[in-house]
Amino acid sequence: MIAEFDLGDVVLMKKPHACGENEWTIIRVGADVKIKCNHCGRIVMLDRADFVRMGKKILVKKEQPSEA
């Protein structure tokens, strides 16, 4: 279960995509979460609650630019 996530993070989902990959990149965050498969490039939109329930963990956290 994923608690905090941001745009650009790479996440591991519980169930793999039809192509066999279960690593996804978050490309939109809001009431819905849009994720892109890292293997085939397919884009899927999930309800935020479903995404939180189906996500296992964050593999790569995107670096936030530091304010100068």
Phi and psi restraints in degrees (range 20) as a CNS / XPLOR table:
assign (resid 1 and name C) (resid 2 and name N)
       (resid 2 and name CA) (resid 2 and name C) 1.0 -99.5 20.0 2
assign (resid 2 and name N) (resid 2 and name CA)
       (resid 2 and name C) (resid 3 and name N) 1.0 128.2 20.0 2
assign (resid 2 and name C) (resid 3 and name N)
       (resid 3 and name CA) (resid 3 and name C) 1.0 -94.7 20.0 2
assign (resid 3 and name N) (resid 3 and name CA)
       (resid 3 and name C) (resid 4 and name N) 1.0 -53.6 20.0 2
assign (resid 3 and name C) (resid 4 and name N)
       (resid 4 and name CA) (resid 4 and name C) 1.0 -120.8 20.0 2
assign (resid 4 and name N) (resid 4 and name CA)
       (resid 4 and name C) (resid 5 and name N) 1.0 132.6 20.0 2
assign (resid 4 and name C) (resid 5 and name N)
       (resid 5 and name CA) (resid 5 and name C) 1.0 -148.5 20.0 2
assign (resid 5 and name N) (resid 5 and name CA)
       (resid 5 and name C) (resid 6 and name N) 1.0 155.4 20.0 2
assign (resid 5 and name C) (resid 6 and name N)
       (resid 6 and name CA) (resid 6 and name C) 1.0 -132.7 20.0 2
assign (resid 6 and name N) (resid 6 and name CA)
       (resid 6 and name C) (resid 7 and name N) 1.0 168.3 20.0 2
assign (resid 6 and name C) (resid 7 and name N)
       (resid 7 and name CA) (resid 7 and name C) 1.0 -59.9 20.0 2
assign (resid 7 and name N) (resid 7 and name CA)
       (resid 7 and name C) (resid 8 and name N) 1.0 132.1 20.0 2
assign (resid 7 and name C) (resid 8 and name N)
       (resid 8 and name CA) (resid 8 and name C) 1.0 92.4 20.0 2
assign (resid 8 and name N) (resid 8 and name CA)
       (resid 8 and name C) (resid 9 and name N) 1.0 -7.7 20.0 2
assign (resid 8 and name C) (resid 9 and name N)
       (resid 9 and name CA) (resid 9 and name C) 1.0 -70.0 20.0 2
assign (resid 9 and name N) (resid 9 and name CA)
       (resid 9 and name C) (resid 10 and name N) 1.0 147.3 20.0 2
assign (resid 9 and name C) (resid 10 and name N)
       (resid 10 and name CA) (resid 10 and name C) 1.0 -101.1 20.0 2
assign (resid 10 and name N) (resid 10 and name CA)
       (resid 10 and name C) (resid 11 and name N) 1.0 123.7 20.0 2
assign (resid 10 and name C) (resid 11 and name N)
       (resid 11 and name CA) (resid 11 and name C) 1.0 -119.3 20.0 2
assign (resid 11 and name N) (resid 11 and name CA)
       (resid 11 and name C) (resid 12 and name N) 1.0 153.5 20.0 2
assign (resid 11 and name C) (resid 12 and name N)
       (resid 12 and name CA) (resid 12 and name C) 1.0 -103.3 20.0 2
assign (resid 12 and name N) (resid 12 and name CA)
       (resid 12 and name C) (resid 13 and name N) 1.0 123.2 20.0 2
assign (resid 12 and name C) (resid 13 and name N)
       (resid 13 and name CA) (resid 13 and name C) 1.0 -97.1 20.0 2
assign (resid 13 and name N) (resid 13 and name CA)
       (resid 13 and name C) (resid 14 and name N) 1.0 156.6 20.0 2
assign (resid 13 and name C) (resid 14 and name N)
       (resid 14 and name CA) (resid 14 and name C) 1.0 -65.3 20.0 2
assign (resid 14 and name N) (resid 14 and name CA)
       (resid 14 and name C) (resid 15 and name N) 1.0 -42.9 20.0 2
assign (resid 14 and name C) (resid 15 and name N)
       (resid 15 and name CA) (resid 15 and name C) 1.0 -105.7 20.0 2
assign (resid 15 and name N) (resid 15 and name CA)
       (resid 15 and name C) (resid 16 and name N) 1.0 137.8 20.0 2
assign (resid 15 and name C) (resid 16 and name N)
       (resid 16 and name CA) (resid 16 and name C) 1.0 -74.8 20.0 2
assign (resid 16 and name N) (resid 16 and name CA)
       (resid 16 and name C) (resid 17 and name N) 1.0 157.6 20.0 2
assign (resid 16 and name C) (resid 17 and name N)
       (resid 17 and name CA) (resid 17 and name C) 1.0 -72.2 20.0 2
assign (resid 17 and name N) (resid 17 and name CA)
       (resid 17 and name C) (resid 18 and name N) 1.0 168.7 20.0 2
assign (resid 17 and name C) (resid 18 and name N)
       (resid 18 and name CA) (resid 18 and name C) 1.0 -60.5 20.0 2
assign (resid 18 and name N) (resid 18 and name CA)
       (resid 18 and name C) (resid 19 and name N) 1.0 -25.8 20.0 2
assign (resid 18 and name C) (resid 19 and name N)
       (resid 19 and name CA) (resid 19 and name C) 1.0 -78.6 20.0 2
assign (resid 19 and name N) (resid 19 and name CA)
       (resid 19 and name C) (resid 20 and name N) 1.0 -9.0 20.0 2
assign (resid 19 and name C) (resid 20 and name N)
       (resid 20 and name CA) (resid 20 and name C) 1.0 103.1 20.0 2
assign (resid 20 and name N) (resid 20 and name CA)
       (resid 20 and name C) (resid 21 and name N) 1.0 -8.2 20.0 2
assign (resid 20 and name C) (resid 21 and name N)
       (resid 21 and name CA) (resid 21 and name C) 1.0 -92.5 20.0 2
assign (resid 21 and name N) (resid 21 and name CA)
       (resid 21 and name C) (resid 22 and name N) 1.0 143.1 20.0 2
assign (resid 21 and name C) (resid 22 and name N)
       (resid 22 and name CA) (resid 22 and name C) 1.0 -125.2 20.0 2
assign (resid 22 and name N) (resid 22 and name CA)
       (resid 22 and name C) (resid 23 and name N) 1.0 21.0 20.0 2
assign (resid 22 and name C) (resid 23 and name N)
       (resid 23 and name CA) (resid 23 and name C) 1.0 -104.1 20.0 2
assign (resid 23 and name N) (resid 23 and name CA)
       (resid 23 and name C) (resid 24 and name N) 1.0 128.6 20.0 2
assign (resid 23 and name C) (resid 24 and name N)
       (resid 24 and name CA) (resid 24 and name C) 1.0 -131.5 20.0 2
assign (resid 24 and name N) (resid 24 and name CA)
       (resid 24 and name C) (resid 25 and name N) 1.0 151.3 20.0 2
assign (resid 24 and name C) (resid 25 and name N)
       (resid 25 and name CA) (resid 25 and name C) 1.0 -108.5 20.0 2
assign (resid 25 and name N) (resid 25 and name CA)
       (resid 25 and name C) (resid 26 and name N) 1.0 132.3 20.0 2
assign (resid 25 and name C) (resid 26 and name N)
       (resid 26 and name CA) (resid 26 and name C) 1.0 -77.9 20.0 2
assign (resid 26 and name N) (resid 26 and name CA)
       (resid 26 and name C) (resid 27 and name N) 1.0 123.4 20.0 2
assign (resid 26 and name C) (resid 27 and name N)
       (resid 27 and name CA) (resid 27 and name C) 1.0 -115.5 20.0 2
assign (resid 27 and name N) (resid 27 and name CA)
       (resid 27 and name C) (resid 28 and name N) 1.0 -7.7 20.0 2
assign (resid 27 and name C) (resid 28 and name N)
       (resid 28 and name CA) (resid 28 and name C) 1.0 -155.6 20.0 2
assign (resid 28 and name N) (resid 28 and name CA)
       (resid 28 and name C) (resid 29 and name N) 1.0 137.0 20.0 2
assign (resid 28 and name C) (resid 29 and name N)
       (resid 29 and name CA) (resid 29 and name C) 1.0 -129.2 20.0 2
assign (resid 29 and name N) (resid 29 and name CA)
       (resid 29 and name C) (resid 30 and name N) 1.0 134.9 20.0 2
assign (resid 29 and name C) (resid 30 and name N)
       (resid 30 and name CA) (resid 30 and name C) 1.0 -179.6 20.0 2
assign (resid 30 and name N) (resid 30 and name CA)
       (resid 30 and name C) (resid 31 and name N) 1.0 -142.5 20.0 2
assign (resid 30 and name C) (resid 31 and name N)
       (resid 31 and name CA) (resid 31 and name C) 1.0 -64.4 20.0 2
assign (resid 31 and name N) (resid 31 and name CA)
       (resid 31 and name C) (resid 32 and name N) 1.0 -32.5 20.0 2
assign (resid 31 and name C) (resid 32 and name N)
       (resid 32 and name CA) (resid 32 and name C) 1.0 -112.5 20.0 2
assign (resid 32 and name N) (resid 32 and name CA)
       (resid 32 and name C) (resid 33 and name N) 1.0 157.7 20.0 2
assign (resid 32 and name C) (resid 33 and name N)
       (resid 33 and name CA) (resid 33 and name C) 1.0 -120.5 20.0 2
assign (resid 33 and name N) (resid 33 and name CA)
       (resid 33 and name C) (resid 34 and name N) 1.0 127.3 20.0 2
assign (resid 33 and name C) (resid 34 and name N)
       (resid 34 and name CA) (resid 34 and name C) 1.0 -104.7 20.0 2
assign (resid 34 and name N) (resid 34 and name CA)
       (resid 34 and name C) (resid 35 and name N) 1.0 127.8 20.0 2
assign (resid 34 and name C) (resid 35 and name N)
       (resid 35 and name CA) (resid 35 and name C) 1.0 -125.3 20.0 2
assign (resid 35 and name N) (resid 35 and name CA)
       (resid 35 and name C) (resid 36 and name N) 1.0 152.2 20.0 2
assign (resid 35 and name C) (resid 36 and name N)
       (resid 36 and name CA) (resid 36 and name C) 1.0 -121.7 20.0 2
assign (resid 36 and name N) (resid 36 and name CA)
       (resid 36 and name C) (resid 37 and name N) 1.0 130.2 20.0 2
assign (resid 36 and name C) (resid 37 and name N)
       (resid 37 and name CA) (resid 37 and name C) 1.0 -65.6 20.0 2
assign (resid 37 and name N) (resid 37 and name CA)
       (resid 37 and name C) (resid 38 and name N) 1.0 132.5 20.0 2
assign (resid 37 and name C) (resid 38 and name N)
       (resid 38 and name CA) (resid 38 and name C) 1.0 -76.9 20.0 2
assign (resid 38 and name N) (resid 38 and name CA)
       (resid 38 and name C) (resid 39 and name N) 1.0 -9.6 20.0 2
assign (resid 38 and name C) (resid 39 and name N)
       (resid 39 and name CA) (resid 39 and name C) 1.0 -99.6 20.0 2
assign (resid 39 and name N) (resid 39 and name CA)
       (resid 39 and name C) (resid 40 and name N) 1.0 -55.2 20.0 2
assign (resid 39 and name C) (resid 40 and name N)
       (resid 40 and name CA) (resid 40 and name C) 1.0 -104.1 20.0 2
assign (resid 40 and name N) (resid 40 and name CA)
       (resid 40 and name C) (resid 41 and name N) 1.0 -13.6 20.0 2
assign (resid 40 and name C) (resid 41 and name N)
       (resid 41 and name CA) (resid 41 and name C) 1.0 86.2 20.0 2
assign (resid 41 and name N) (resid 41 and name CA)
       (resid 41 and name C) (resid 42 and name N) 1.0 5.2 20.0 2
assign (resid 41 and name C) (resid 42 and name N)
       (resid 42 and name CA) (resid 42 and name C) 1.0 -66.1 20.0 2
assign (resid 42 and name N) (resid 42 and name CA)
       (resid 42 and name C) (resid 43 and name N) 1.0 141.0 20.0 2
assign (resid 42 and name C) (resid 43 and name N)
       (resid 43 and name CA) (resid 43 and name C) 1.0 -107.9 20.0 2
assign (resid 43 and name N) (resid 43 and name CA)
       (resid 43 and name C) (resid 44 and name N) 1.0 132.3 20.0 2
assign (resid 43 and name C) (resid 44 and name N)
       (resid 44 and name CA) (resid 44 and name C) 1.0 -128.5 20.0 2
assign (resid 44 and name N) (resid 44 and name CA)
       (resid 44 and name C) (resid 45 and name N) 1.0 138.9 20.0 2
assign (resid 44 and name C) (resid 45 and name N)
       (resid 45 and name CA) (resid 45 and name C) 1.0 -111.5 20.0 2
assign (resid 45 and name N) (resid 45 and name CA)
       (resid 45 and name C) (resid 46 and name N) 1.0 128.1 20.0 2
assign (resid 45 and name C) (resid 46 and name N)
       (resid 46 and name CA) (resid 46 and name C) 1.0 -122.4 20.0 2
assign (resid 46 and name N) (resid 46 and name CA)
       (resid 46 and name C) (resid 47 and name N) 1.0 151.2 20.0 2
assign (resid 46 and name C) (resid 47 and name N)
       (resid 47 and name CA) (resid 47 and name C) 1.0 -62.9 20.0 2
assign (resid 47 and name N) (resid 47 and name CA)
       (resid 47 and name C) (resid 48 and name N) 1.0 143.4 20.0 2
assign (resid 47 and name C) (resid 48 and name N)
       (resid 48 and name CA) (resid 48 and name C) 1.0 -55.8 20.0 2
assign (resid 48 and name N) (resid 48 and name CA)
       (resid 48 and name C) (resid 49 and name N) 1.0 -41.4 20.0 2
assign (resid 48 and name C) (resid 49 and name N)
       (resid 49 and name CA) (resid 49 and name C) 1.0 -64.6 20.0 2
assign (resid 49 and name N) (resid 49 and name CA)
       (resid 49 and name C) (resid 50 and name N) 1.0 -40.6 20.0 2
assign (resid 49 and name C) (resid 50 and name N)
       (resid 50 and name CA) (resid 50 and name C) 1.0 -65.4 20.0 2
assign (resid 50 and name N) (resid 50 and name CA)
       (resid 50 and name C) (resid 51 and name N) 1.0 -41.1 20.0 2
assign (resid 50 and name C) (resid 51 and name N)
       (resid 51 and name CA) (resid 51 and name C) 1.0 -61.7 20.0 2
assign (resid 51 and name N) (resid 51 and name CA)
       (resid 51 and name C) (resid 52 and name N) 1.0 -45.0 20.0 2
assign (resid 51 and name C) (resid 52 and name N)
       (resid 52 and name CA) (resid 52 and name C) 1.0 -62.6 20.0 2
assign (resid 52 and name N) (resid 52 and name CA)
       (resid 52 and name C) (resid 53 and name N) 1.0 -40.9 20.0 2
assign (resid 52 and name C) (resid 53 and name N)
       (resid 53 and name CA) (resid 53 and name C) 1.0 -69.7 20.0 2
assign (resid 53 and name N) (resid 53 and name CA)
       (resid 53 and name C) (resid 54 and name N) 1.0 -37.3 20.0 2
assign (resid 53 and name C) (resid 54 and name N)
       (resid 54 and name CA) (resid 54 and name C) 1.0 -89.9 20.0 2
assign (resid 54 and name N) (resid 54 and name CA)
       (resid 54 and name C) (resid 55 and name N) 1.0 -11.4 20.0 2
assign (resid 54 and name C) (resid 55 and name N)
       (resid 55 and name CA) (resid 55 and name C) 1.0 -81.5 20.0 2
assign (resid 55 and name N) (resid 55 and name CA)
       (resid 55 and name C) (resid 56 and name N) 1.0 139.1 20.0 2
assign (resid 55 and name C) (resid 56 and name N)
       (resid 56 and name CA) (resid 56 and name C) 1.0 -91.4 20.0 2
assign (resid 56 and name N) (resid 56 and name CA)
       (resid 56 and name C) (resid 57 and name N) 1.0 -58.2 20.0 2
assign (resid 56 and name C) (resid 57 and name N)
       (resid 57 and name CA) (resid 57 and name C) 1.0 -161.3 20.0 2
assign (resid 57 and name N) (resid 57 and name CA)
       (resid 57 and name C) (resid 58 and name N) 1.0 165.6 20.0 2
assign (resid 57 and name C) (resid 58 and name N)
       (resid 58 and name CA) (resid 58 and name C) 1.0 -91.3 20.0 2
assign (resid 58 and name N) (resid 58 and name CA)
       (resid 58 and name C) (resid 59 and name N) 1.0 123.0 20.0 2
assign (resid 58 and name C) (resid 59 and name N)
       (resid 59 and name CA) (resid 59 and name C) 1.0 -86.7 20.0 2
assign (resid 59 and name N) (resid 59 and name CA)
       (resid 59 and name C) (resid 60 and name N) 1.0 -45.4 20.0 2
assign (resid 59 and name C) (resid 60 and name N)
       (resid 60 and name CA) (resid 60 and name C) 1.0 -130.8 20.0 2
assign (resid 60 and name N) (resid 60 and name CA)
       (resid 60 and name C) (resid 61 and name N) 1.0 120.5 20.0 2
assign (resid 60 and name C) (resid 61 and name N)
       (resid 61 and name CA) (resid 61 and name C) 1.0 -92.2 20.0 2
assign (resid 61 and name N) (resid 61 and name CA)
       (resid 61 and name C) (resid 62 and name N) 1.0 125.3 20.0 2
assign (resid 61 and name C) (resid 62 and name N)
       (resid 62 and name CA) (resid 62 and name C) 1.0 -68.7 20.0 2
assign (resid 62 and name N) (resid 62 and name CA)
       (resid 62 and name C) (resid 63 and name N) 1.0 136.5 20.0 2
assign (resid 62 and name C) (resid 63 and name N)
       (resid 63 and name CA) (resid 63 and name C) 1.0 -70.9 20.0 2
assign (resid 63 and name N) (resid 63 and name CA)
       (resid 63 and name C) (resid 64 and name N) 1.0 130.1 20.0 2
assign (resid 63 and name C) (resid 64 and name N)
       (resid 64 and name CA) (resid 64 and name C) 1.0 -88.4 20.0 2
assign (resid 64 and name N) (resid 64 and name CA)
       (resid 64 and name C) (resid 65 and name N) 1.0 134.2 20.0 2
assign (resid 64 and name C) (resid 65 and name N)
       (resid 65 and name CA) (resid 65 and name C) 1.0 -64.9 20.0 2
assign (resid 65 and name N) (resid 65 and name CA)
       (resid 65 and name C) (resid 66 and name N) 1.0 136.3 20.0 2
assign (resid 65 and name C) (resid 66 and name N)
       (resid 66 and name CA) (resid 66 and name C) 1.0 -78.8 20.0 2
assign (resid 66 and name N) (resid 66 and name CA)
       (resid 66 and name C) (resid 67 and name N) 1.0 143.4 20.0 2
assign (resid 66 and name C) (resid 67 and name N)
       (resid 67 and name CA) (resid 67 and name C) 1.0 -85.0 20.0 2
assign (resid 67 and name N) (resid 67 and name CA)
       (resid 67 and name C) (resid 68 and name N) 1.0 131.4 20.0 2
